[in-house]
């Protein structure tokens, strides 16, 4: 048994026993199995209109909510949209910003880097996907309190949401029209919520294709000291 050198928490900082997940396999086999499942995750822009239950999205959001955050302030809001009229309005707002991006804002280098992905200002998937999940970063708590490491916290939560969707057999695309203030207006969100990402969620259409890409190998994304 490990020696426990840590002093007990003070009386004004309540703690509880750690409930630790213990997988059936070894750390090596379980981490490899997780990698092999996540290695199949791809950004998809060809969505089916096949329904996805609200319960499924709710569980994925719950998974996102397990993310660590600065001082446990949990500075995120996941706004799940299935209303067809709202999705149409979101598409119109996104495409307006996308046209400005492709025609005025993006540098030629940026446009050249996007060519292999064949992206355009047309975002029809925003109407076809059964769910659009708008992720907002809270600039303060709902009662006006301070938040910490907001970008980092919301980024981690979003990553868990994407992993949960993939685990459920769904596909996603991280859509980032910029600026995204139109999302706050369309969704009637308060001023302390800043749009962070727009994530269509659903099933891929039959025969969907994705860009042919290669992920960097381990020796390019890691260093061992």
Residue, then its C-alpha position, 0 to 999 in steps of 0.5 A: x500500500x502506498x504511503x500517505x504523506x499528505x496532510x488532511x484538508x482543513x475543516x473549512x475545505x470539505x473533501x470526500x473520498x475519491x471514487x475511482x474508475x477501475x477498468x477491466x483491462x490493464x492500463x496499456x490495453x485500455x489506453x490503446x482501446x480508447x485510442x483506437x476508438x478515437x482514431x476513427x473520429x473525423x470531422x464530418x460535413x455530410x450529415x443525415x437528417x436521421x433523428x438523434x434523441x434529446x437524451x443522447x445529447x443530454x448525456x454527451x453534455x453531462x460528459x462535457x460537464x465532468x471537465x476540470x475547470x479553474x476553481x471549479x467554476x465550470x464556465x461553460x454553457x451548451x445550448x442544444x438547438x433542434x428547432x428547424x426555424x432556429x437552425x435556418x436562422x443560424x445558418x443564415x447568420x453563419x453564412x453571412x460571416x463565412x462569405x465575408x471571411x472567404x471574400x475579405x478577411x482571410x489571407x491567401x495563405x489561409x485560403x490555400x491551406x483550406x483548399x484540401x478540405x474543399x470548404x465554402x461559405x455554403x453551410x447547408x449542414x447547419x440545417x440538416x444536422x438534427x442538433x446544433x450545439x452552441x458552446x458558450x464561454x462564461x465571462x463571469x458566473x451567472x450570479x456575477x462571480x469571477x471565473x478563471x482559465x475560461x478558455x482552457x476550461x471550455x476547451x477541455x469540456x468541448x473536447x470531452x463533448x466531442x469524444x462523448x458524441x463519437x463514443x455514442x456513434x455520432x459525428x460532429x464538425x467544429x464550426x467557427x464562423x467569426x465573429x460569432x456574436x450573432x449566435x448570442x443574439x439568435x439564441x437570446x443568451x445573456x451578455x456574459x456568455x461569449x460564443x465559443x464554438x458551434x457543433x452540428x451533431x448527428x449521423x453521417x449521410x449514407x456514402x459520406x466522405x471526408x478529406x484524406x488526411x494524415x495525423x502526426x505520428x507519436x514522435x511528432x506530437x510528444x517529447x520524452x525526457 
